[in-house]
Amino acid sequence: MVKRVLKRDGRRVDFNNQKIVAAILKAMDVTKDGEDIVLAAQIAHAISQLDKEEMTVEEIQDVVENHLMNSPRQEVAKEYIRYRNKRNIARKAKSNEIFETIIQAQANDITRENANMNADTPAGMMMKFASEATKSYVDECLLSDPVREAVAGNYIHIHDKDYYPTKSLTCIQHPLDIILEHGLKAGHGESRPAKRIETASVLACISMETVQNEMHGGQAIPAFDFYLAPYVRKTYEEEVDKVSEMVNADYSELKTAKIDDYLKHDLVGLQGKERAQQHAINQTVSRVHQAMEAFVHNMNTIHSRGGNQVVFSSINYGTDTSAEGRCIIREILNTTYEGVGNGSTAIFPIQIWKKKRGVSYLPEDPNYDLYKFACKVSARRFFPNFLNLDATYNQDPEWKADDPKRYIHEVATMGCRTRVYDNRFGPKTSIGRGNLSFTTINIVKLAIECMNISDKEQRIGKFFEKLDWALEISARQLDERFQFQKTALKKQFPLLMNGLWLGSGKLDPEDTIESVINQGTLAIGFIGLAECLIALIGKHHGESEEAQELGLRIVAFMRDKINGFSEKYQHNYSCFATPAEGLAGKFTKRDKKTFGVLPGITDKDYYTNSSHIPVYYHCTPEHKAAIEGPYHQYEGAGHIFYVEIDGDATHNPEAIMRIVDLMDKYNIGYGSVNHNRNRCLDCGYENAEKDLIECPHCHGHHIDTLQRITGYLVGTTDRWNAGKLAELKDRVVHK
């Protein structure tokens, strides 16, 4: 006897005779002899008695057609087939409607899913066509039934689902020294090892741009200063040879001379070797600066991913205290402060300052002067962000101040917030590793479904039962995707798996990547802790100590459960404070349709990102830090802390330093400062006025307003989806 029907979207519903009767009667209604409810009921009853507990919709329709063809009413079978075809066309119409919006370059949440991608260009349109078509294939062919049901039920979201069939991985921290020391081979192109700073800079670009086409997420360099420092010295040595040749003197001994810092000075009054050395230093600094300019320019202009977006790139730096490393740091900061082109703020790479006591944070630290400069640059250009190596969970006992390769033991992050550090299957490091894929849980819906339970303890207990189920299904989904990803061959990733990914150098072209990808992580994220808490106890964690205690209990529960999955499935699972961009309004829109408008929960067009305090909540930066900081220890896959400041921050780097001090005080792992920045594209005038429409200098109306979205900058909100635009409108200054 048939008990259940498997719907096309993966949902299982109870078998209902009346739906079959109704469909048959619709077909009969347009025929000459009209309805025959007895025959319709007989067919429905016959189907219900089949020796199957579950049937798909298509199977039921096939049986109906056969019964009608074998009945006296064969003409009804023709109408039923016609009706069935119309329904199929109607279902396809939704996809056709989506394709039409892409063709017409219409601005909506589909074409504005990624603010860093121009979906209006031919390459961008092609990407969106492929993306939307592929998602349906994944749903129908690659997801298991329980996972498909969870996705259809709006309980979980599979990120980068359109890349699922490609078996690609998400992101990686590039071991750039491998490329610089051994050269690069990608497809038919290859390069020799670097010998000077200009070549090293170009190879850094090429490495990230090439691998971007082999992955669906971001590219990062974990120790930009350490990796490029040796090529400062090589460049200096080259300049010593030039000056020797220029004045016809042997200054070769200067090549090994100790240099305290690479700073430009006037040559007036200098003679002999002293003059020769300073000239070589001056030339070296100029070349390093030009190389950094070229690096930043390339990362903002050379498109990847089929030509429709620049590389989602990040660089980490700040802890190399050598003269050469300091030179790299100083000149990347100088370049960033000056801006690109006619002085505009560079969107990429996202820059991350590694803050560490004894190295780059306190007045007595060797890189403190550069830290102060970094804060000045961030006050004008938004970057660098700040990574707190002193946070308890970011420390490694293997780190030693006198180790020339201590960066191996320093955590690095992607600019958006992705963090990869702990490792069950190899060394604890960020280098040569990345996230494999991640999935986000809609914890708000889980809480809404418990709201009708009057007893608070029972309500919260039921929520944790639901959360446990959602975590289980997410872990299963990620393992299923891993089992699919691991079948990819090394040759499918010609640069990534040619030594960049940890352990990949030992693979042959026809080998699968199974033996090495477990070095990466599988992340389970969440969205809407604030709305979840409002649904459960009426207040969010920024306004209630009780809510804060419950919020920490929820996220700690997730972390502990996820750690258990690492043992169960033998992967590096971790808990993620999801950076919701395209997802920002998706969960909310469907929940609002299901549950209606619930005050403080579904009454906006977005759910609050991960464990953040709502963007509309007025509080001081310190209160925000005190509330959000404790969550970072549980969010091992990534987290970020934001503060919105008012006014023109350009002349107030101390404001940035105060925020970093809060990070230090509250054990915050990663953070940044948001502020307004306008630039007139006609004359270059800049200010921090909110909602600037007309330039006060030239009265032009071509205004570029920078905003930060989930960790990176966007010079225009034209590519933001509705959810993120609504969130942007609600943001308030923390003061």
C-alpha positions as CSV (number, residue, x, y, z in Angstrom):
1,M,0.0,0.0,0.0
2,V,1.3,3.4,-1.0
3,K,1.9,5.7,2.1
4,R,4.1,8.5,0.8
5,V,4.8,10.5,-2.3
6,L,8.3,11.9,-3.1
7,K,7.8,15.4,-4.6
8,R,10.1,16.8,-7.3
9,D,11.7,19.2,-4.8
10,G,12.7,16.3,-2.5
11,R,9.9,16.7,0.0
12,R,8.0,13.6,1.2
13,V,4.2,14.0,1.8
14,D,1.4,11.6,2.7
15,F,-0.3,9.8,-0.2
16,N,-3.6,11.5,-0.9
17,N,-6.2,9.8,-3.2
18,Q,-8.1,13.1,-3.7
19,K,-5.2,14.8,-5.5
20,I,-5.2,12.0,-8.2
21,V,-9.0,12.2,-8.5
22,A,-8.8,16.0,-8.9
23,A,-6.2,15.7,-11.7
24,I,-8.2,13.1,-13.6
25,L,-11.4,15.1,-13.3
26,K,-9.6,18.2,-14.8
27,A,-8.6,16.2,-17.8
28,M,-12.2,14.7,-18.1
29,D,-13.8,18.2,-17.8
30,V,-12.5,19.3,-21.3
31,T,-13.7,16.1,-23.1
32,K,-17.1,15.5,-24.7
33,D,-18.4,13.1,-22.1
34,G,-17.4,15.2,-19.2
35,E,-16.5,14.0,-15.7
36,D,-16.7,10.4,-14.4
37,I,-16.0,10.6,-10.7
38,V,-16.5,6.8,-10.3
39,L,-13.7,6.0,-12.8
40,A,-11.4,8.6,-11.3
41,A,-11.9,7.2,-7.8
42,Q,-11.4,3.6,-9.0
43,I,-8.0,4.6,-10.6
44,A,-6.9,6.5,-7.5
45,H,-7.9,3.5,-5.3
46,A,-6.0,1.1,-7.5
47,I,-2.8,3.1,-7.3
48,S,-3.1,3.4,-3.5
49,Q,-3.2,-0.4,-3.3
50,L,0.1,-1.0,-5.2
51,D,2.7,-2.9,-3.3
52,K,4.9,0.1,-2.7
53,E,5.3,2.3,0.4
54,E,6.6,5.3,-1.6
55,M,6.1,6.5,-5.2
56,T,7.4,9.5,-7.0
57,V,5.1,12.0,-8.7
58,E,6.3,10.9,-12.1
59,E,5.6,7.2,-11.3
60,I,2.1,8.0,-10.2
61,Q,1.4,9.9,-13.3
62,D,2.7,7.1,-15.5
63,V,0.3,4.6,-13.8
64,V,-2.7,7.1,-14.2
65,E,-1.9,7.3,-17.9
66,N,-1.8,3.5,-18.3
67,H,-5.2,3.1,-16.4
68,L,-6.9,5.7,-18.6
69,M,-5.5,4.2,-21.8
70,N,-6.9,0.8,-20.8
71,S,-10.3,2.3,-19.8
72,P,-13.3,3.2,-22.1
73,R,-12.2,6.8,-21.8
74,Q,-9.0,6.8,-23.8
75,E,-9.6,10.4,-24.9
76,V,-9.1,11.4,-21.3
77,A,-5.7,9.9,-21.4
78,K,-4.7,12.3,-24.2
79,E,-6.0,15.3,-22.2
80,Y,-4.2,14.1,-19.1
81,I,-1.0,13.8,-21.1
82,R,-1.6,17.3,-22.5
83,Y,-2.3,18.6,-19.0
84,R,0.9,16.9,-17.7
85,N,3.0,18.5,-20.4
86,K,1.6,22.0,-19.6
87,R,2.6,21.5,-16.0
88,N,6.1,20.5,-17.1
89,I,6.3,23.6,-19.2
90,A,5.1,25.8,-16.3
91,R,7.8,24.4,-14.1
92,K,10.4,25.1,-16.8
93,A,9.0,28.6,-17.1
94,K,10.6,29.6,-13.8
95,S,14.0,28.7,-15.1
96,N,13.2,30.5,-18.4
97,E,12.2,33.6,-16.4
98,I,15.5,33.5,-14.5
99,F,17.4,33.3,-17.8
100,E,15.4,36.2,-19.2
101,T,16.5,38.4,-16.3
102,I,20.1,37.6,-17.1
103,I,19.6,38.3,-20.8
104,Q,18.0,41.7,-20.0
105,A,20.8,42.5,-17.4
106,Q,18.1,43.2,-14.9
107,A,19.3,44.0,-11.3
108,N,17.9,41.4,-8.9
109,D,19.0,39.0,-6.3
110,I,20.0,36.4,-8.9
111,T,22.3,38.7,-11.0
112,R,23.5,40.5,-7.8
113,E,24.3,37.4,-5.8
114,N,28.0,38.3,-5.7
115,A,28.8,42.0,-5.5
116,N,32.4,41.3,-6.7
117,M,31.1,39.8,-10.0
118,N,29.8,41.8,-12.9
119,A,26.9,39.7,-14.1
120,D,26.1,42.1,-16.9
121,T,29.2,41.3,-19.0
122,P,29.0,38.5,-21.6
123,A,31.4,36.4,-19.4
124,G,29.3,37.2,-16.3
125,M,26.1,36.3,-18.1
126,M,27.5,33.0,-19.2
127,M,28.6,32.3,-15.6
128,K,25.1,33.0,-14.3
129,F,23.5,30.8,-17.0
130,A,25.7,28.0,-16.1
131,S,25.3,28.6,-12.4
132,E,21.5,28.6,-12.4
133,A,21.3,25.5,-14.7
134,T,23.9,23.6,-12.6
135,K,22.1,24.2,-9.3
136,S,19.1,22.2,-10.6
137,Y,21.3,19.4,-11.7
138,V,22.9,19.2,-8.2
139,D,19.5,19.1,-6.5
140,E,18.2,16.4,-8.8
141,C,21.3,14.2,-9.2
142,L,24.0,14.8,-6.6
143,L,22.2,15.3,-3.3
144,S,20.9,12.5,-1.1
145,D,17.2,12.5,-0.2
146,P,17.6,13.7,3.4
147,V,19.9,16.5,2.3
148,R,17.6,17.5,-0.6
149,E,14.7,17.7,1.8
150,A,16.7,19.9,4.3
151,V,17.6,22.3,1.5
152,A,14.0,22.4,0.2
153,G,12.7,23.0,3.7
154,N,14.9,26.1,4.1
155,Y,16.9,24.5,6.9
156,I,20.3,24.5,5.3
157,H,22.1,26.3,2.5
158,I,24.9,24.6,0.4
159,H,27.4,27.3,-0.6
160,D,28.8,27.4,-4.1
161,K,26.4,24.7,-5.1
162,D,26.9,25.6,-8.8
163,Y,30.5,24.5,-8.4
164,Y,29.6,21.2,-6.8
165,P,29.8,19.1,-10.1
166,T,33.3,20.5,-10.8
167,K,34.7,18.9,-7.7
168,S,36.6,22.1,-7.0
169,L,37.7,23.2,-3.5
170,T,37.0,26.6,-2.0
171,C,40.2,28.4,-1.1
172,I,43.9,28.2,-0.3
173,Q,46.7,30.0,1.5
174,H,49.5,30.0,-1.1
175,P,53.0,28.7,-0.2
176,L,54.4,31.4,-2.4
177,D,58.0,30.4,-1.7
178,I,57.5,27.3,-3.8
179,I,56.6,29.3,-6.8
180,L,59.3,32.0,-6.2
181,E,62.1,29.4,-5.7
182,H,61.1,26.8,-8.3
183,G,59.2,28.8,-10.9
184,L,55.6,28.3,-12.1
185,K,54.1,25.8,-14.5
186,A,50.5,26.3,-15.5
187,G,49.1,24.7,-18.6
188,H,51.4,25.5,-21.5
189,G,53.0,28.5,-19.7
190,E,55.9,28.4,-17.2
191,S,58.3,30.8,-15.6
192,R,61.8,30.6,-14.1
193,P,62.4,31.2,-10.4
194,A,62.4,34.8,-9.3
195,K,65.7,36.8,-9.1
196,R,64.4,40.3,-8.3
197,I,61.5,41.9,-6.6
198,E,59.7,42.8,-9.9
199,T,59.5,39.1,-10.9
200,A,58.5,38.0,-7.5
201,S,55.7,40.5,-7.5
202,V,54.4,39.3,-10.9
203,L,54.6,35.6,-9.8
204,A,52.6,36.4,-6.7
205,C,49.9,37.8,-9.0
206,I,50.0,34.9,-11.5
207,S,49.9,32.3,-8.7
208,M,46.6,33.7,-7.3
209,E,45.1,34.5,-10.7
210,T,45.8,31.0,-12.1
211,V,44.6,29.1,-9.1
212,Q,41.4,31.3,-8.9
213,N,40.4,29.5,-12.1
214,E,40.8,26.1,-10.4
215,M,38.8,26.9,-7.3
216,H,35.5,28.5,-6.4
217,G,36.7,30.7,-3.4
218,G,39.4,33.1,-2.4
219,Q,43.1,33.1,-2.8
220,A,45.5,34.3,-0.1
221,I,49.2,34.7,0.7
222,P,49.8,33.9,4.3
223,A,53.2,35.7,4.8
224,F,53.6,38.3,2.1
225,D,56.4,40.0,3.9
226,F,58.5,36.9,4.6
227,Y,58.0,35.5,1.1
228,L,59.1,38.6,-0.8
229,A,61.8,39.8,1.6
230,P,64.7,37.7,0.0
231,Y,64.0,39.5,-3.3
232,V,64.5,42.9,-1.7
233,R,68.1,41.8,-0.9
234,K,68.6,40.3,-4.3
235,T,67.4,43.6,-5.9
236,Y,69.8,45.5,-3.6
237,E,72.7,43.3,-4.7
238,E,71.8,44.0,-8.3
239,E,71.9,47.7,-7.6
240,V,75.3,47.4,-5.9
241,D,76.6,45.9,-9.2
242,K,75.0,48.7,-11.2
243,V,76.7,51.4,-9.1
244,S,80.0,49.6,-9.2
245,E,79.8,49.5,-13.0
246,M,78.6,53.1,-13.1
247,V,81.6,54.6,-11.2
248,N,84.0,51.9,-12.3
249,A,84.8,50.7,-8.7
250,D,84.5,47.4,-6.9
251,Y,81.8,47.7,-4.2
252,S,81.0,43.9,-4.1
253,E,81.7,43.8,-0.3
254,L,78.5,46.0,0.1
255,K,76.4,43.0,-1.0
256,T,76.9,41.3,2.3
257,A,76.9,44.5,4.4
258,K,74.3,44.6,7.2
259,I,71.4,47.0,6.5
260,D,69.3,48.2,9.5
261,D,66.5,49.5,7.4
262,Y,65.8,50.3,3.7
263,L,65.1,54.0,3.9
264,K,65.7,56.7,1.3
265,H,68.1,59.4,2.1
266,D,69.7,62.3,0.2
267,L,73.2,61.6,-1.1
268,V,74.4,65.1,-0.5
269,G,77.6,64.9,1.7
270,L,78.1,61.2,1.2
271,Q,81.3,59.8,-0.3
272,G,82.7,56.5,-1.5
273,K,81.2,53.3,-0.2
274,E,78.7,55.1,2.0
275,R,77.4,57.0,-1.0
276,A,77.3,53.9,-3.1
277,Q,75.4,51.9,-0.5
278,Q,72.8,54.6,0.0
279,H,72.3,55.0,-3.7
280,A,71.8,51.2,-4.0
281,I,69.3,51.4,-1.1
282,N,67.4,54.3,-2.7
283,Q,67.1,52.5,-6.0
284,T,66.0,49.3,-4.2
285,V,63.3,51.1,-2.3
286,S,62.1,52.7,-5.6
287,R,61.9,49.4,-7.3
288,V,60.2,47.7,-4.4
289,H,57.6,50.5,-4.4
290,Q,57.0,50.1,-8.1
291,A,56.7,46.3,-7.7
292,M,54.1,46.8,-5.0
293,E,52.3,49.3,-7.2
294,A,52.3,46.7,-10.0
295,F,51.1,44.0,-7.7
296,V,48.1,46.0,-6.4
297,H,47.3,47.3,-9.9
298,N,47.3,43.8,-11.3
299,M,45.1,42.4,-8.5
300,N,42.5,45.1,-9.3
301,T,42.5,45.0,-13.1
302,I,43.4,41.5,-14.3
303,H,40.2,39.4,-14.5
304,S,39.9,35.8,-13.7
305,R,37.0,33.2,-13.7
306,G,36.3,33.5,-17.3
307,G,36.9,37.3,-17.4
308,N,34.0,38.5,-15.3
309,Q,35.7,39.4,-12.0
310,V,39.0,40.1,-10.4
311,V,40.6,37.6,-8.1
312,F,39.2,37.5,-4.6
313,S,42.6,38.0,-3.1
314,S,44.1,38.5,0.4
315,I,47.6,39.1,1.8
316,N,48.8,38.7,5.4
317,Y,51.8,40.5,6.7
318,G,53.3,42.5,9.6
319,T,55.6,40.1,11.6
320,D,58.7,40.0,9.5
321,T,61.2,42.3,11.4
322,S,64.1,42.0,9.0
323,A,65.1,45.1,7.1
324,E,63.9,43.5,3.9
325,G,60.6,42.4,5.3
326,R,60.0,45.8,6.8
327,C,60.7,47.3,3.3
328,I,58.0,45.1,1.8
329,I,55.5,46.1,4.5
330,R,56.3,49.8,4.3
331,E,56.0,49.9,0.5
332,I,52.8,47.9,0.3
333,L,51.4,50.3,2.8
334,N,52.7,53.3,1.0
335,T,51.2,52.1,-2.3
336,T,47.8,51.4,-0.6
337,Y,47.8,54.8,1.0
338,E,48.5,56.6,-2.3
339,G,45.8,54.6,-4.1
340,V,45.7,53.1,-7.6
341,G,45.2,54.9,-10.9
342,N,44.3,58.5,-10.1
343,G,44.3,57.8,-6.4
344,S,41.3,55.5,-5.9
345,T,41.1,53.0,-3.1
346,A,42.2,49.5,-4.1
347,I,39.5,46.9,-3.6
348,F,41.9,44.0,-3.7
349,P,44.0,42.5,-2.3
350,I,42.3,42.5,1.1
351,Q,45.2,43.3,3.4
352,I,45.5,41.8,6.9
353,W,48.0,43.1,9.5
354,K,49.2,40.4,11.8
355,K,49.2,41.9,15.3
356,K,51.5,40.3,17.8
357,R,52.9,41.5,21.1
358,G,56.7,41.6,21.0
359,V,56.7,42.0,17.2
360,S,54.1,44.5,15.8
361,Y,51.8,46.0,18.4
362,L,53.4,47.6,21.5
363,P,55.6,50.8,21.4
364,E,58.7,48.8,22.2
365,D,58.1,46.3,19.4
366,P,60.4,46.4,16.3
367,N,57.5,46.8,13.9
368,Y,55.5,49.3,16.0
369,D,56.2,52.2,13.7
370,L,54.8,50.1,10.8
371,Y,51.8,49.2,12.9
372,K,51.1,52.9,13.5
373,F,51.4,53.5,9.7
374,A,49.1,50.5,9.1
375,C,46.4,52.2,11.2
376,K,46.9,55.4,9.3
377,V,46.4,53.6,6.0
378,S,43.4,51.7,7.3
379,A,41.9,55.0,8.4
380,R,42.0,56.3,4.8
381,R,41.7,53.1,2.7
382,F,39.8,50.6,5.0
383,F,42.7,48.2,4.8
384,P,44.6,46.6,6.4
385,N,42.2,44.6,8.6
386,F,43.7,43.2,11.8
387,L,44.4,39.6,12.7
388,N,45.1,39.1,16.4
389,L,47.9,36.5,16.8
390,D,47.7,37.0,20.6
391,A,44.2,35.6,20.8
392,T,44.4,32.4,22.9
393,Y,43.2,30.2,20.0
394,N,45.6,31.8,17.5
395,Q,48.7,30.8,19.4
396,D,51.1,28.0,18.6
397,P,53.8,26.8,21.1
398,E,56.0,26.0,18.2
399,W,56.4,29.8,17.4
400,K,59.8,31.1,18.3
401,A,60.8,34.8,17.8
402,D,64.3,33.8,16.4
403,D,62.9,31.3,13.9
404,P,63.4,32.7,10.4
405,K,60.4,30.6,9.3
406,R,58.2,31.4,12.3
407,Y,55.4,32.4,9.9
408,I,54.7,28.7,9.4
409,H,53.3,28.8,13.0
410,E,51.3,31.9,12.5
411,V,47.6,31.7,11.6
412,A,46.6,33.5,8.4
413,T,43.1,34.3,7.2
414,M,41.2,35.1,4.1
415,G,40.0,38.6,4.0
416,C,36.4,37.6,4.2
417,R,37.1,35.8,7.5
418,T,37.8,32.1,6.5
419,R,40.3,30.6,9.0
420,V,42.2,27.3,8.6
421,Y,44.7,26.4,11.3
422,D,44.2,23.2,13.3
423,N,44.8,20.0,11.5
424,R,44.1,16.3,12.4
425,F,45.9,15.0,9.4
426,G,49.1,17.0,9.2
427,P,50.9,20.0,10.5
428,K,49.1,22.8,12.4
429,T,49.5,25.6,9.9
430,S,47.5,27.8,7.5
431,I,50.0,27.4,4.6
432,G,49.1,25.1,1.7
433,R,45.6,24.5,3.1
434,G,42.1,25.9,2.7
435,N,38.4,25.2,3.1
436,L,37.0,22.4,0.9
437,S,33.3,23.5,1.1
438,F,30.8,24.8,3.7
439,T,27.2,24.7,4.5
440,T,25.1,27.1,6.6
441,I,22.2,26.3,9.0
442,N,19.2,28.5,9.3
443,I,19.0,28.5,13.1
444,V,16.3,31.2,13.0
445,K,13.8,28.8,11.4
446,L,14.6,26.2,14.0
447,A,13.8,28.7,16.7
448,I,10.6,29.9,15.1
449,E,9.3,26.4,15.0
450,C,9.7,26.3,18.8
451,M,8.0,29.6,19.5
452,N,4.5,28.0,20.3
453,I,6.0,26.1,23.2
454,S,4.9,28.1,26.2
455,D,7.4,26.6,28.7
456,K,10.7,28.3,28.2
457,E,12.9,25.4,29.2
458,Q,11.0,23.0,27.0
459,R,11.1,25.6,24.1
460,I,14.9,25.8,24.4
461,G,15.2,22.1,24.8
462,K,13.2,21.5,21.6
463,F,15.4,24.0,19.8
464,F,18.5,22.1,20.7
465,E,16.9,18.9,19.5
466,K,16.3,20.5,16.1
467,L,19.8,22.1,16.1
468,D,21.3,18.7,16.7
469,W,19.4,17.3,13.7
470,A,20.4,20.2,11.5
471,L,24.1,19.7,12.4
472,E,23.9,16.0,11.7
473,I,22.4,16.6,8.2
474,S,24.9,19.3,7.5
475,A,27.8,17.1,8.4
476,R,26.4,14.3,6.3
477,Q,26.0,16.6,3.3
478,L,29.6,17.9,3.6
479,D,30.9,14.3,3.8
480,E,28.9,13.4,0.7
481,R,30.4,16.3,-1.1
482,F,33.9,15.3,0.1
483,Q,33.4,11.8,-1.2
484,F,32.5,13.4,-4.6
485,Q,35.4,15.9,-4.5
486,K,38.0,13.3,-3.7
487,T,37.5,11.5,-7.0
488,A,38.9,14.4,-8.9
489,L,42.3,13.8,-10.6
490,K,45.4,15.8,-10.0
491,K,45.6,16.9,-13.7
492,Q,42.3,18.7,-13.2
493,F,44.1,21.3,-11.0
494,P,47.4,21.9,-12.9
495,L,48.8,24.5,-10.5
496,L,46.9,24.0,-7.3
497,M,47.9,20.3,-7.1
498,N,51.4,20.8,-8.4
499,G,52.8,21.4,-4.9
500,L,50.7,24.4,-3.7
501,W,48.1,22.3,-1.8
502,L,49.8,20.5,1.1
503,G,51.1,17.1,0.1
504,S,50.0,17.4,-3.6
505,G,53.6,17.4,-4.9
506,K,53.8,13.6,-4.5
507,L,50.8,12.9,-6.8
508,D,51.0,11.7,-10.4
509,P,48.7,13.4,-13.0
510,E,46.3,10.4,-13.1
511,D,46.1,10.1,-9.3
512,T,43.0,11.2,-7.5
513,I,43.3,14.0,-4.9
514,E,41.8,11.8,-2.2
515,S,45.0,11.4,-0.3
516,V,45.7,15.1,0.2
517,I,42.4,17.0,0.4
518,N,41.7,15.9,4.0
519,Q,44.3,18.6,4.9
520,G,41.5,21.0,4.2
521,T,38.4,21.8,6.3
522,L,34.7,21.3,6.1
523,A,32.8,24.1,7.7
524,I,29.4,24.2,9.2
525,G,28.1,27.8,9.5
526,F,25.1,29.5,10.9
527,I,23.2,32.7,10.4
528,G,20.9,34.8,12.5
529,L,21.9,34.2,16.1
530,A,20.3,37.5,17.1
531,E,16.9,36.6,15.5
532,C,17.2,33.1,16.9
533,L,17.5,34.4,20.4
534,I,14.6,36.9,19.9
535,A,12.5,33.9,18.8
536,L,13.5,31.9,21.8
537,I,13.5,34.4,24.7
538,G,12.4,37.8,23.2
539,K,15.8,39.6,23.2
540,H,19.1,39.4,21.3
541,H,22.5,39.0,22.9
542,G,23.4,42.7,22.7
543,E,20.5,43.7,25.0
544,S,20.2,40.9,27.5
545,E,22.7,39.0,29.7
546,E,20.3,36.0,29.6
547,A,20.4,36.1,25.8
548,Q,24.2,36.3,25.7
549,E,24.4,33.2,28.0
550,L,22.0,31.3,25.7
551,G,23.8,32.5,22.6
552,L,27.2,31.3,23.9
553,R,25.6,28.0,24.9
554,I,24.2,27.6,21.4
555,V,27.4,28.3,19.6
556,A,29.5,26.2,22.0
557,F,27.1,23.3,21.5
558,M,27.6,23.7,17.7
559,R,31.4,23.8,18.1
560,D,31.4,20.6,20.4
561,K,29.1,18.7,18.1
562,I,31.1,19.7,15.0
563,N,34.3,18.6,16.7
564,G,32.6,15.2,17.2
565,F,32.0,15.0,13.5
566,S,35.7,15.2,12.9
567,E,36.1,11.9,14.8
568,K,33.0,10.3,13.3
569,Y,33.8,11.1,9.6
570,Q,37.6,11.6,9.9
571,H,37.7,15.1,8.4
572,N,38.7,18.5,9.7
573,Y,35.2,19.8,10.5
574,S,34.9,23.3,12.1
575,C,32.3,25.9,13.1
576,F,31.9,28.9,10.9
577,A,30.5,32.4,11.5
578,T,29.0,32.5,8.0
579,P,29.8,35.6,5.8
580,A,26.3,35.8,4.3
581,E,26.1,37.9,1.2
582,G,24.0,36.1,-1.4
583,L,22.4,34.2,1.5
584,A,21.6,37.4,3.5
585,G,18.0,37.5,2.4
586,K,17.3,34.0,1.0
587,F,16.4,32.3,4.3
588,T,14.5,35.4,5.5
589,K,12.4,35.7,2.4
590,R,11.1,32.1,2.6
591,D,10.6,32.1,6.3
592,K,8.6,35.3,6.0
593,K,6.4,33.6,3.5
594,T,5.9,30.6,5.7
595,F,5.5,32.2,9.1
596,G,4.5,35.8,8.3
597,V,6.0,39.0,9.7
598,L,7.4,38.3,13.2
599,P,8.6,41.4,15.0
600,G,12.4,41.4,15.4
601,I,12.7,38.2,13.4
602,T,11.3,38.2,9.9
603,D,10.3,41.9,9.8
604,K,13.4,42.8,7.8
605,D,14.8,41.6,4.5
606,Y,17.8,39.9,6.1
607,Y,19.0,37.9,9.0
608,T,21.9,39.2,11.0
609,N,25.3,37.8,10.0
610,S,26.4,34.8,12.2
611,S,27.0,35.9,15.9
612,H,27.0,39.7,15.3
613,I,24.9,42.1,17.2
614,P,22.2,43.4,14.9
615,V,23.5,46.3,12.7
616,Y,20.7,48.5,13.8
617,Y,21.4,48.2,17.5
618,H,23.0,51.3,19.1
619,C,25.9,50.5,21.4
620,T,29.5,51.5,22.1
621,P,32.5,49.8,20.3
622,E,33.5,48.3,23.7
623,H,30.0,46.8,24.3
624,K,30.1,45.3,20.9
625,A,33.5,43.9,21.5
626,A,32.6,42.5,24.9
627,I,29.5,40.7,23.5
628,E,30.9,39.4,20.2
629,G,34.5,38.6,21.3
630,P,33.6,35.4,23.3
631,Y,32.1,33.7,20.3
632,H,35.3,33.8,18.3
633,Q,36.9,31.0,20.3
634,Y,34.1,28.7,19.1
635,E,34.2,29.8,15.5
636,G,37.4,28.0,14.3
637,A,36.5,28.1,10.6
638,G,36.3,31.9,10.7
639,H,34.9,35.0,12.3
640,I,35.2,38.8,12.1
641,F,34.5,41.8,14.4
642,Y,33.3,45.1,12.9
643,V,33.0,48.6,14.3
644,E,31.3,51.4,12.4
645,I,32.8,54.8,13.1
646,D,31.6,58.2,12.2
647,G,33.2,61.1,10.4
648,D,36.4,61.3,8.4
649,A,38.8,58.7,9.8
650,T,41.6,59.8,7.5
651,H,43.1,62.1,10.1
652,N,42.2,59.9,13.1
653,P,44.4,56.7,13.0
654,E,44.1,56.6,16.8
655,A,40.5,55.5,16.3
656,I,41.7,52.5,14.5
657,M,44.3,51.8,17.2
658,R,41.6,51.9,19.9
659,I,39.6,49.3,18.0
660,V,42.6,47.0,17.8
661,D,43.1,47.6,21.6
662,L,39.6,46.3,22.1
663,M,40.5,43.2,20.1
664,D,43.4,42.6,22.4
665,K,41.3,43.2,25.5
666,Y,38.5,40.9,24.5
667,N,40.4,38.0,22.9
668,I,39.0,38.9,19.4
669,G,40.6,37.0,16.6
670,Y,40.0,39.1,13.5
671,G,38.5,42.6,13.0
672,S,38.2,45.7,11.0
673,V,36.8,49.2,11.0
674,N,34.0,50.5,8.7
675,H,33.7,54.2,7.9
676,N,32.3,56.2,5.0
677,R,34.6,57.2,2.1
678,N,33.5,59.1,-1.0
679,R,35.6,60.0,-4.0
680,C,34.6,62.2,-7.0
681,L,35.5,60.3,-10.1
682,D,35.8,63.7,-12.0
683,C,38.3,65.6,-9.9
684,G,39.5,63.1,-7.3
685,Y,38.1,65.0,-4.2
686,E,37.5,62.8,-1.2
687,N,35.5,63.2,2.0
688,A,33.4,61.1,4.5
689,E,30.0,62.8,4.1
690,K,27.1,60.4,4.2
691,D,24.9,60.1,1.1
692,L,27.1,62.5,-1.0
693,I,25.4,63.2,-4.3
694,E,27.3,66.2,-5.6
695,C,31.0,66.9,-5.3
696,P,31.6,70.1,-3.3
697,H,34.8,70.8,-5.2
698,C,33.8,70.5,-8.9
699,H,30.0,69.9,-8.5
700,G,30.3,66.7,-10.4
701,H,27.9,63.8,-9.8
702,H,30.1,60.8,-10.5
703,I,30.6,59.8,-6.9
704,D,32.3,56.5,-5.9
705,T,31.2,55.5,-2.4
706,L,33.1,52.6,-0.8
707,Q,31.3,50.2,1.4
708,R,32.4,46.9,3.0
709,I,30.3,43.7,2.4
710,T,31.1,40.5,4.3
711,G,34.8,41.4,4.6
712,Y,35.7,43.0,1.2
713,L,35.1,46.4,-0.3
714,V,32.7,47.3,-3.1
715,G,32.9,50.7,-4.9
716,T,29.3,50.7,-5.9
717,T,26.1,49.3,-4.3
718,D,24.6,48.7,-7.8
719,R,25.7,45.0,-7.5
720,W,24.3,44.4,-4.0
721,N,21.3,42.2,-3.5
722,A,18.2,43.3,-1.7
723,G,19.1,41.7,1.6
724,K,22.5,43.3,1.8
725,L,21.1,46.7,0.7
726,A,18.5,46.5,3.5
727,E,21.3,45.7,6.0
728,L,23.4,48.5,4.7
729,K,20.6,51.0,5.2
730,D,20.1,49.8,8.8
731,R,23.8,50.1,9.9
732,V,24.4,52.5,12.8
733,V,27.6,54.1,14.1
734,H,29.0,52.6,17.3
735,K,29.8,55.4,19.7
